[in-house]
């Protein structure tokens, strides 16, 4: 019997802060291997949704469900790659330790050393960096180490929160290509860079004031019937290639 393709389902999620509704009835699904852009103006709820999926903020109602895959643990299957990836790494720890600790904590089976080496290769980092401390990494390297840490534990879904912020055009292009190479990983990609989102993702979801206002493929979203928010993002987006 063939193993089921892992699926991530976000079902009718509502998040409130006091009397204010921050997320309203948000639903979306993602299969491992799919790449979905999550787009919208600043403050529309994109990062809040990622944090809600990870359990970092409580749901008022709704649920997050992972189906299929080798593990039923949300902590292993779904990993957040924060905008400040460097800030998520303990600065005085070696990269090897940063990758090894989650493997031990989550009791991931298999050869942990080999998992780390494979993950570093997946994100195009030299294994020599395993001996380097986090504070010695560049911003781009820190981001890739954060992704490698997620891949090493066997994550099937990456929630990438503005991963291109602060990168120069060449590094943006390299990051998009690296993420594109993760063929078996589902990626929910939050970005204001519409051109990069088009390059990486097959489909997109548009958020507005805490709810999903539109979704579909790019032909639909960029058509006259699509979301006017994307036209605004497109005007504000510099080209990846200068």
C-alpha positions in Angstrom: 0.0 0.0 0.0 1.4 3.4 -1.0 1.8 5.9 1.8 -0.6 8.8 1.8 0.6 12.2 0.6 0.8 14.4 3.7 -1.9 17.1 3.8 -2.2 20.2 5.9 -5.7 21.5 6.5 -6.6 24.8 8.2 -10.3 24.7 8.9 -12.5 27.7 9.7 -9.9 29.3 12.0 -11.0 32.2 14.0 -8.7 34.2 16.3 -9.8 37.1 18.5 -8.0 39.6 20.7 -10.6 40.8 23.2 -13.6 42.0 21.1 -11.5 42.3 18.0 -11.6 39.5 15.3 -8.1 39.1 13.9 -8.7 36.0 11.8 -12.2 35.3 10.5 -13.2 31.8 9.2 -9.9 31.2 7.4 -9.7 27.8 5.6 -7.0 26.5 3.2 -5.4 23.2 2.4 -1.9 22.3 1.2 -0.4 19.0 0.0 3.3 18.1 0.5 5.0 19.2 -2.7 2.7 22.1 -3.3 3.7 25.7 -3.0 1.0 28.3 -2.0 1.6 32.0 -1.7 -0.2 33.9 1.1 -0.5 37.5 0.0 -2.0 40.7 1.3 -1.3 44.1 2.7 0.7 44.5 5.9 -1.5 43.9 8.9 -4.0 41.8 7.1 -3.3 38.7 9.3 -0.8 36.6 7.4 1.8 36.2 10.1 -1.0 35.8 12.7 -2.3 32.8 10.7 1.1 31.2 10.6 1.4 31.6 14.4 -2.0 30.2 14.9 -1.2 27.1 12.8 1.9 26.6 14.9 -0.1 26.9 18.2 1.9 30.1 19.2 -1.4 31.9 19.7 -4.7 30.2 20.7 -7.6 29.6 18.3 -11.0 31.0 19.2 -12.5 28.3 17.0 -11.5 26.1 14.1 -8.8 23.5 13.8 -5.5 22.7 12.2 -5.0 19.1 11.0 -2.2 17.1 9.4 -3.0 13.9 7.6 -0.7 11.3 6.1 3.1 11.2 6.4 5.4 9.3 8.7 4.6 11.2 11.8 1.3 12.5 13.2 3.2 15.1 15.3 2.4 18.7 14.2 5.7 19.8 15.7 7.6 17.5 13.3 5.4 17.8 10.3 5.0 21.6 10.2 7.7 24.1 10.9 7.7 27.9 10.9 10.6 29.8 9.2 10.3 33.2 10.8 11.2 36.5 9.1 14.1 37.0 11.5 15.6 33.6 11.0 18.9 34.7 12.7 16.9 35.7 15.8 15.5 32.2 16.0 19.0 30.7 16.4 20.8 30.8 19.7 23.9 32.9 18.7 26.6 31.1 20.7 25.6 27.6 19.7 27.3 25.8 16.8 25.1 25.0 13.8 25.5 21.3 14.5 24.0 21.7 17.9 21.2 23.8 16.6 20.3 21.0 14.2 20.9 18.2 16.7 18.8 19.4 19.6 15.4 19.2 17.9 16.3 15.7 16.6 16.9 14.5 20.1 14.0 16.4 21.7 11.5 15.0 19.2 13.1 11.5 19.3 13.4 11.5 15.5 14.4 8.0 14.4 17.4 7.2 12.2 21.0 8.4 11.9 20.9 12.0 13.2 24.3 12.9 11.8 23.2 11.8 8.3 19.9 13.7 8.6 21.9 16.9 9.4 24.3 16.4 6.4 21.3 15.7 4.1 19.5 18.8 5.3 22.5 21.0 4.8 22.9 19.7 1.2 19.2 20.4 0.5 19.6 24.0 1.3 22.9 24.4 -0.5 25.1 25.0 2.5 28.6 23.6 3.1 28.7 21.0 5.8 31.8 22.9 7.1 29.3 25.4 8.5 28.2 22.8 11.1 31.2 23.9 13.1 30.4 27.6 12.9 28.5 29.5 15.6 25.1 31.1 14.7 26.4 34.6 15.3 29.1 34.0 12.7 26.5 33.3 9.9 25.3 35.8 7.3 21.6 36.6 7.2 21.1 34.4 4.2 23.1 31.5 5.8 21.0 31.8 9.1 17.8 31.6 7.1 19.0 28.4 5.3 20.2 26.9 8.6 16.6 27.5 10.0 15.2 25.7 7.0 17.8 22.9 7.3 16.8 22.5 11.0 13.2 22.0 9.9 14.1 19.5 7.1 16.4 17.5 9.4 13.5 16.6 11.7 11.4 15.5 8.7 9.1 18.5 8.3 6.7 18.1 5.3 5.4 21.7 5.5 7.3 25.0 5.8 5.5 28.2 6.8 7.8 30.8 5.4 7.2 34.3 6.8 8.7 37.0 4.5 11.8 34.9 3.7 13.1 37.4 1.1 13.0 40.5 3.4 16.4 42.2 3.6 18.0 40.1 0.9 19.7 41.7 -2.1 18.3 40.7 -5.6 20.9 37.9 -6.1 20.2 36.3 -2.8 16.4 36.6 -3.4 16.8 34.8 -6.6 19.0 32.1 -5.0 16.5 31.7 -2.1 13.6 31.3 -4.5 15.5 28.7 -6.5 16.5 26.8 -3.3 12.9 26.7 -2.1 11.8 25.6 -5.6 14.2 22.6 -5.3 12.4 21.2 -2.2 10.1 19.1 -4.4 8.5 17.0 -1.7 7.9 19.9 0.8 4.7 21.9 1.0 5.4 25.6 1.3 3.1 28.3 2.5 5.0 31.4 1.3 4.2 34.8 2.8 5.7 37.7 0.8 5.1 41.2 -0.5 7.3 40.3 -3.5 4.6 39.3 -6.0 7.1 38.4 -8.8 9.0 36.0 -6.5 5.7 34.5 -5.4 4.7 33.9 -9.0 8.1 32.3 -9.7 7.9 30.0 -6.7 4.2 29.2 -6.2 1.6 27.6 -8.5 -1.4 29.2 -6.7 -2.0 32.0 -4.2 -4.5 33.0 -1.4 -5.2 36.7 -0.8 -6.0 37.9 2.7 -7.8 41.1 3.5 -8.6 42.3 7.1 -8.3 38.8 8.5 -10.2 36.8 6.0 -9.5 35.2 2.6 -10.8 37.5 -0.1 -9.6 35.6 -3.2 -7.7 32.5 -4.2 -6.7 30.6 -7.3 -4.1 30.4 -10.0 -2.2 33.4 -11.3 -4.3 33.6 -14.5 -7.4 34.2 -12.3 -5.8 36.4 -9.7 -4.1 38.8 -12.1 -7.1 39.0 -14.4 -9.6 41.9 -14.3 -11.8 39.7 -12.1 -9.0 39.1 -9.7 -8.1 40.8 -6.5 -7.2 44.5 -6.8 -4.8 44.1 -3.9 -2.5 42.1 -6.2 -2.3 45.0 -8.6 -1.1 47.2 -5.8 1.5 44.6 -4.7 2.7 44.3 -8.3 3.2 48.0 -8.6 5.2 48.0 -5.4 7.4 44.9 -6.3 10.9 45.5 -7.7 11.9 43.0 -10.4 14.0 40.0 -9.2 16.4 40.7 -12.0 17.6 44.3 -11.8 
